[in-house]
Amino acid sequence: MSTVLVVDDSSTLREMIAGLLLKAGLTVLEAKDGSEAQAMIQASPPDLVVLDIVMPNMNGYELCRWIKNNATTQSIPVIICSSKGEEFDRYWGMKQGADAYITKPFRPDDMISTVRQLLR
């Protein structure tokens, strides 16, 4: 069973995404910001990370860059899930190493299919 780390400063969004992923048969961990996520990833790397961009302490771009520039974590797929929906935001997220970019609000099916595709 694959483990997905959901990183978002909104507890409502974390719960919503976690619920979707749990229903899809995945194990879910949650972090409220990039710093907490970084510590969790160092302790026990997940199979995939879904993260928001705008968060306190360490934003999603910084966390994504850290994951992708670290030899032990660079193969972990990263999905940025953000309300920042401009083309530049998407471009910048992919430039940081994200494997996918989903704009909030999103369709639950899109999230699940993207997660499944990246876990293959």
Buried (B, 14 or more C-beta within 10 A) or exposed (E): EBBBBBBBBBEEBBBBBBEBBEEBEBEBBBBBBBBBBBEBBEEEBBBBBBBBBEBEBBBBBBBBBBBBEBEEBEEBBBBBBBBBEEEEBBEBBBEBBBBBBBBBEBEEEEBBEBBBEBEE
